[in-house]
Amino acid sequence: MAHREFKRKIYTEFARIGTALASARRLELLDLLAQGPRHVEALATETEMSVANVSQHLQVLRQARLVEAEREGTKALYRLADKHVLDLWLTLRSVAEERLADLGQLRREVDVH
């Protein structure tokens, strides 16, 4: 495989992760899963999304290998794929809080109320 083709394939895989992270709903799911494993139904309740919608978002996260599922009877228990995904999530949050003034202002407003 030529060097250029290799780089193109690598960046395509990186973009898959970027695409998975490019949804506020999926970021909310990652935030909840960073706190611990959860069933689809619990995620749906906590995010006020339908089970079907949560399942679709989780599928995108699974395809990017950011989350994994374990079957428990008829239910699936989701968790972050590994510590690297948790580190990615924490870093993304930190960068957003440092770089986005609006996010800092929003946090201050929430803390006041």
C-alpha positions in Angstrom: 0.0 0.0 0.0 1.4 3.4 -1.0 2.1 5.9 1.8 -0.6 8.3 0.5 -3.2 5.6 0.3 -2.3 4.5 3.9 -2.7 8.1 5.2 -6.0 8.5 3.4 -7.3 5.3 5.0 -6.1 6.4 8.5 -7.7 9.8 8.2 -10.9 8.2 7.0 -11.0 6.1 10.2 -10.2 9.2 12.3 -13.1 10.9 10.6 -15.5 8.1 11.6 -14.7 9.0 15.2 -15.2 12.7 14.5 -18.5 12.0 12.9 -19.6 9.9 15.9 -18.7 12.8 18.1 -20.4 15.4 15.9 -23.8 15.0 17.6 -25.0 16.7 20.8 -27.2 13.7 21.6 -24.3 11.2 21.2 -22.1 13.4 23.4 -24.8 13.3 26.0 -24.8 9.5 25.8 -21.0 9.4 26.1 -21.2 11.7 29.2 -23.7 9.3 30.9 -21.7 6.3 30.0 -18.6 8.0 31.3 -20.4 7.9 34.7 -21.0 4.1 34.4 -22.6 1.4 32.3 -26.3 1.8 31.5 -29.1 -0.1 29.7 -30.7 1.5 26.6 -33.9 2.1 28.5 -32.1 4.0 31.3 -30.3 6.1 28.7 -33.6 6.9 27.0 -35.2 7.9 30.3 -32.2 10.1 31.3 -31.9 11.8 27.9 -35.7 12.0 27.2 -35.2 10.3 23.9 -37.0 7.3 22.6 -35.4 3.9 23.0 -35.2 3.7 19.2 -33.4 7.0 18.9 -31.0 6.1 21.6 -30.3 2.7 19.9 -29.6 4.5 16.6 -27.1 6.8 18.3 -25.5 3.9 20.2 -25.1 2.1 16.9 -23.1 5.0 15.5 -20.9 5.0 18.6 -20.4 1.3 18.4 -19.4 1.5 14.7 -16.7 4.0 15.8 -15.7 1.6 18.6 -16.3 4.2 21.2 -18.8 2.1 23.2 -19.5 -1.6 23.5 -22.5 -3.6 24.6 -22.9 -6.7 26.7 -26.1 -8.8 26.5 -28.0 -9.4 29.7 -30.9 -11.6 28.7 -33.0 -9.5 26.4 -31.3 -6.2 27.3 -28.0 -4.7 26.3 -25.8 -3.0 28.9 -23.6 -0.3 27.3 -20.3 1.1 28.5 -17.4 3.1 27.1 -15.1 0.8 25.1 -12.1 1.5 27.3 -10.1 4.0 29.3 -8.9 5.7 26.2 -12.5 6.6 25.3 -13.0 8.0 28.8 -9.7 10.0 28.4 -10.9 11.3 25.0 -14.3 12.4 26.5 -12.6 14.1 29.5 -10.2 15.9 27.2 -12.9 17.0 24.8 -14.9 18.4 27.7 -11.8 20.2 29.1 -10.9 21.7 25.7 -14.5 22.9 25.2 -14.6 24.5 28.6 -11.3 26.3 28.0 -11.9 27.3 24.4 -15.6 28.1 24.3 -16.4 31.2 26.3 -20.1 30.6 25.8 -19.7 27.2 27.6 -18.0 28.8 30.6 -20.8 31.5 30.7 -23.5 28.8 30.5 -21.8 26.8 33.4 -21.7 30.0 35.5 -25.4 30.6 34.9 -26.3 27.1 35.8 -24.2 27.3 39.0 -26.0 30.5 40.0 -29.5 29.0 39.7 
